[in-house]
Amino acid sequence: MAKTLFYERTLDVGGEYVALKLFKASRGYALERRIVEVDDAASVQILLISSLEDLNRFENADPYQSQMASLYSEIRHRLINGGFAD
């Protein structure tokens, strides 16, 4: 699956680094959420986005939702401006 980086931001939340990357793929969009914890342990989640509701559910389940709200908002605007509609 070919993909192009469309958006990338990283936020320091209490010493943990949370990164969101939005990719444009051949069949839509994919969101990658990477967290690097204080002890350098890292985990990655990948969300294939088929509707804005997918993004909303993912954001609402994020334990750092309040700190990450502006980043999720930027992603939502990029999806809408890129022609993505629910």
Backbone as a chain_set.jsonl record, in Angstrom:
{"seq": "MAKTLFYERTLDVGGEYVALKLFKASRGYALERRIVEVDDAASVQILLISSLEDLNRFENADPYQSQMASLYSEIRHRLINGGFAD", "coords": {"N": [[0.849, -1.177, 0.0], [0.839, 2.012, -1.054], [1.686, 5.102, 0.434], [1.34, 8.521, 1.455], [2.759, 10.987, 3.451], [0.738, 13.222, 5.13], [0.268, 14.83, 7.273], [1.871, 15.69, 10.33], [2.557, 15.75, 13.74], [4.018, 16.199, 16.973], [3.709, 15.885, 20.464], [4.706, 16.783, 23.713], [3.773, 15.239, 26.545], [3.785, 15.404, 29.723], [6.387, 14.312, 29.823], [6.139, 12.111, 28.228], [6.13, 11.321, 24.813], [3.871, 11.96, 22.314], [2.9, 11.207, 19.135], [1.194, 12.086, 16.185], [0.458, 10.987, 12.998], [-0.794, 11.521, 9.82], [-1.664, 9.789, 6.999], [-2.091, 9.774, 3.482], [-3.513, 7.35, 1.64], [-3.828, 4.824, -0.932], [-6.444, 3.961, -0.745], [-7.828, 5.815, 0.817], [-7.434, 7.252, 4.025], [-4.994, 6.943, 6.65], [-4.317, 6.908, 10.078], [-1.646, 7.26, 12.235], [-0.721, 6.687, 15.523], [1.719, 7.251, 17.774], [3.344, 6.534, 20.789], [5.893, 7.384, 22.982], [7.132, 6.397, 25.911], [8.246, 7.518, 29.193], [10.22, 5.715, 29.998], [11.276, 4.981, 27.597], [9.868, 2.984, 26.3], [7.856, 2.1, 23.556], [4.842, 2.406, 21.669], [2.581, 1.739, 18.988], [-0.32, 2.697, 17.253], [-2.566, 2.083, 14.606], [-4.983, 3.527, 12.624], [-7.351, 2.956, 10.231], [-9.124, 5.154, 8.354], [-12.413, 5.454, 7.605], [-14.55, 7.019, 7.909], [-15.502, 10.178, 9.352], [-16.48, 9.678, 11.827], [-15.023, 7.479, 12.675], [-12.57, 8.692, 13.32], [-13.49, 10.363, 15.384], [-14.311, 8.485, 17.374], [-11.837, 7.279, 17.912], [-10.353, 9.464, 18.878], [-11.89, 10.085, 21.17], [-11.325, 7.893, 22.749], [-8.723, 8.235, 23.398], [-6.392, 8.499, 25.968], [-5.076, 10.873, 26.393], [-6.692, 12.829, 25.422], [-7.614, 15.48, 26.071], [-5.241, 16.984, 26.053], [-4.438, 16.552, 23.468], [-6.346, 17.593, 21.817], [-6.242, 19.847, 20.044], [-4.576, 18.901, 18.024], [-6.01, 16.723, 16.998], [-8.138, 18.191, 16.004], [-6.888, 19.674, 13.977], [-6.252, 17.555, 12.25], [-8.83, 16.66, 11.594], [-9.75, 18.922, 10.161], [-7.952, 18.883, 8.001], [-8.685, 16.483, 6.777], [-11.323, 17.082, 5.975], [-10.862, 19.333, 4.323], [-9.374, 18.067, 2.415], [-11.209, 16.81, 0.897], [-12.562, 14.786, 2.098], [-15.464, 13.417, 3.305], [-18.063, 12.77, 5.639]], "CA": [[0.0, 0.0, 0.0], [1.588, 3.262, -1.132], [1.084, 6.143, 1.256], [2.031, 9.8, 1.473], [2.562, 11.708, 4.705], [-0.157, 14.352, 4.913], [0.267, 15.637, 8.496], [2.656, 15.101, 11.412], [2.809, 16.592, 14.909], [4.397, 15.496, 18.196], [3.429, 16.662, 21.653], [5.27, 16.286, 24.967], [2.727, 15.199, 27.567], [4.348, 14.905, 30.973], [7.585, 13.517, 29.577], [5.853, 11.114, 27.198], [5.966, 11.952, 23.508], [2.778, 11.391, 21.542], [2.966, 11.694, 17.763], [0.125, 11.73, 15.267], [0.8, 11.112, 11.579], [-1.891, 11.203, 8.918], [-1.182, 9.396, 5.673], [-3.03, 9.586, 2.376], [-3.231, 6.05, 1.045], [-4.564, 4.597, -2.176], [-7.864, 3.739, -0.45], [-8.306, 6.737, 1.841], [-6.501, 7.811, 4.986], [-4.588, 6.142, 7.806], [-3.752, 7.703, 11.164], [-0.723, 6.536, 13.104], [-0.499, 7.317, 16.822], [2.882, 6.648, 18.413], [3.683, 7.094, 22.086], [7.167, 6.96, 23.567], [6.985, 6.647, 27.331], [9.415, 8.032, 29.908], [11.252, 4.671, 30.02], [11.577, 4.731, 26.186], [8.989, 1.99, 25.698], [7.058, 2.735, 22.514], [3.754, 1.642, 21.071], [2.005, 2.376, 17.804], [-1.671, 2.309, 16.844], [-2.888, 2.535, 13.258], [-6.416, 3.592, 12.376], [-7.796, 3.21, 8.859], [-10.265, 6.058, 8.517], [-13.414, 5.353, 6.542], [-15.522, 8.091, 8.154], [-15.077, 11.072, 10.426], [-16.879, 9.029, 13.082], [-13.87, 6.657, 13.08], [-11.638, 9.601, 13.988], [-14.119, 10.811, 16.636], [-14.23, 7.396, 18.351], [-10.432, 7.116, 18.267], [-10.01, 10.609, 19.722], [-12.577, 9.966, 22.459], [-10.695, 6.807, 23.508], [-7.333, 8.611, 23.685], [-6.267, 8.965, 27.35], [-4.544, 12.241, 26.371], [-7.608, 13.569, 24.555], [-7.663, 16.921, 26.358], [-3.976, 17.59, 25.627], [-4.264, 16.329, 22.03], [-7.541, 18.075, 21.121], [-5.927, 20.736, 18.915], [-3.997, 18.088, 16.954], [-7.119, 16.008, 16.358], [-8.9, 19.189, 15.256], [-6.123, 19.926, 12.739], [-6.426, 16.383, 11.385], [-10.205, 16.703, 11.097], [-9.805, 19.967, 9.118], [-7.212, 18.4, 6.823], [-9.515, 15.476, 6.111], [-12.45, 17.769, 5.336], [-10.324, 20.148, 3.226], [-8.865, 17.15, 1.398], [-12.33, 16.235, 0.173], [-13.116, 13.669, 2.862], [-16.748, 13.765, 3.921], [-18.684, 11.655, 6.383]], "C": [[0.892, 1.238, 0.0], [0.881, 4.316, -0.292], [1.98, 7.37, 1.259], [1.721, 10.493, 2.787], [1.834, 13.012, 4.424], [-0.114, 15.324, 6.084], [1.112, 14.918, 9.533], [2.877, 16.131, 12.511], [3.16, 15.684, 16.087], [4.186, 16.439, 19.37], [4.066, 15.983, 22.858], [4.177, 16.392, 26.024], [3.336, 14.569, 28.814], [5.561, 14.003, 30.791], [7.383, 12.369, 28.605], [5.609, 11.853, 25.887], [4.898, 11.216, 22.726], [2.81, 12.036, 20.165], [1.752, 11.207, 16.989], [0.619, 11.989, 13.851], [-0.412, 10.691, 10.771], [-1.304, 10.926, 7.544], [-2.344, 9.335, 4.702], [-2.602, 8.293, 1.705], [-4.09, 5.872, -0.202], [-6.06, 4.433, -1.936], [-8.376, 4.643, 0.666], [-7.198, 7.239, 2.729], [-6.197, 6.816, 6.1], [-3.951, 7.081, 8.818], [-2.863, 6.805, 12.011], [-0.536, 7.346, 14.378], [0.623, 6.557, 17.501], [3.113, 7.336, 19.747], [5.007, 6.5, 22.53], [7.113, 7.391, 25.027], [8.304, 7.08, 27.955], [10.56, 7.015, 29.909], [11.669, 4.223, 28.618], [10.81, 3.569, 25.573], [8.09, 2.713, 24.69], [5.946, 1.81, 22.058], [3.144, 2.457, 19.942], [0.613, 1.807, 17.567], [-1.887, 2.856, 15.443], [-4.391, 2.426, 13.059], [-6.651, 3.851, 10.897], [-9.096, 3.995, 8.969], [-11.2, 5.922, 7.322], [-14.528, 6.383, 6.727], [-14.966, 8.985, 9.263], [-15.452, 10.498, 11.784], [-15.772, 8.108, 13.583], [-12.87, 7.506, 13.859], [-12.202, 10.053, 15.333], [-14.014, 9.738, 17.719], [-12.797, 7.2, 18.84], [-9.99, 8.234, 19.207], [-10.633, 10.476, 21.109], [-11.977, 8.875, 23.34], [-9.257, 7.137, 23.905], [-7.234, 9.123, 25.125], [-5.706, 10.389, 27.456], [-5.428, 13.166, 25.521], [-7.576, 15.075, 24.814], [-6.389, 17.626, 25.906], [-3.81, 17.533, 24.101], [-5.387, 16.934, 21.187], [-7.212, 18.949, 19.913], [-5.328, 19.956, 17.742], [-5.086, 17.309, 16.227], [-7.974, 16.967, 15.532], [-8.207, 19.52, 13.935], [-6.307, 18.777, 11.754], [-7.823, 16.387, 10.77], [-10.334, 17.74, 9.973], [-9.078, 19.538, 7.855], [-8.005, 17.361, 6.058], [-10.657, 16.148, 5.341], [-11.952, 18.591, 4.139], [-9.757, 19.294, 2.105], [-9.964, 16.434, 0.642], [-12.976, 15.062, 0.869], [-14.389, 14.125, 3.529], [-17.304, 12.535, 4.602], [-19.868, 11.123, 5.63]], "O": [[1.622, 1.475, 0.962], [-0.346, 4.418, -0.296], [3.196, 7.281, 1.092], [0.563, 10.581, 3.193], [2.26, 13.807, 3.586], [-0.419, 16.506, 5.923], [1.087, 13.69, 9.619], [3.327, 17.246, 12.248], [2.674, 14.558, 16.189], [4.45, 17.638, 19.277], [3.98, 14.765, 23.014], [3.717, 17.484, 26.356], [3.392, 13.346, 28.937], [5.735, 13.036, 31.532], [8.348, 11.722, 28.198], [4.953, 12.894, 25.868], [4.994, 10.01, 22.498], [2.755, 13.26, 20.041], [1.335, 10.057, 17.124], [1.131, 13.065, 13.543], [-0.989, 9.63, 11.009], [-0.544, 11.729, 7.002], [-3.441, 8.901, 5.05], [-1.463, 8.162, 1.258], [-4.972, 6.684, -0.481], [-6.863, 4.73, -2.82], [-9.287, 4.251, 1.395], [-6.131, 7.613, 2.242], [-7.021, 5.97, 6.447], [-3.147, 7.942, 8.462], [-3.275, 5.73, 12.446], [-0.233, 8.538, 14.329], [0.499, 5.363, 17.773], [3.084, 8.564, 19.836], [5.221, 5.289, 22.468], [7.055, 8.58, 25.341], [9.353, 7.015, 27.315], [11.728, 7.394, 29.83], [12.34, 3.202, 28.467], [11.075, 3.2, 24.429], [7.621, 3.82, 24.957], [6.092, 0.587, 22.06], [3.185, 3.687, 19.94], [0.393, 0.6, 17.667], [-1.444, 3.96, 15.126], [-4.992, 1.377, 13.293], [-6.196, 4.864, 10.366], [-10.051, 3.547, 9.603], [-10.837, 6.23, 6.187], [-15.343, 6.599, 5.83], [-14.073, 8.588, 10.01], [-14.805, 10.804, 12.786], [-15.595, 7.966, 14.793], [-12.382, 7.102, 14.914], [-11.467, 10.118, 16.319], [-13.667, 10.045, 18.859], [-12.564, 6.983, 20.029], [-9.33, 7.979, 20.214], [-9.968, 10.73, 22.114], [-12.11, 8.933, 24.563], [-8.64, 6.394, 24.668], [-7.919, 10.083, 25.478], [-5.848, 11.034, 28.495], [-4.954, 14.161, 24.973], [-7.515, 15.862, 23.869], [-6.453, 18.756, 25.423], [-3.122, 18.37, 23.517], [-5.376, 16.798, 19.964], [-7.839, 18.806, 18.864], [-5.551, 20.316, 16.586], [-5.093, 17.237, 14.998], [-8.479, 16.592, 14.473], [-8.86, 19.632, 12.898], [-6.495, 19.003, 10.559], [-7.983, 16.146, 9.573], [-10.958, 17.465, 8.948], [-9.549, 19.807, 6.75], [-8.0, 17.354, 4.827], [-10.917, 15.809, 4.187], [-12.553, 18.549, 3.065], [-9.668, 19.748, 0.964], [-9.688, 15.547, -0.166], [-13.847, 14.406, 0.299], [-14.39, 15.123, 4.249], [-17.047, 11.405, 4.189], [-20.522, 10.187, 6.091]]}, "num_chains": 1, "name": "protein.A"}
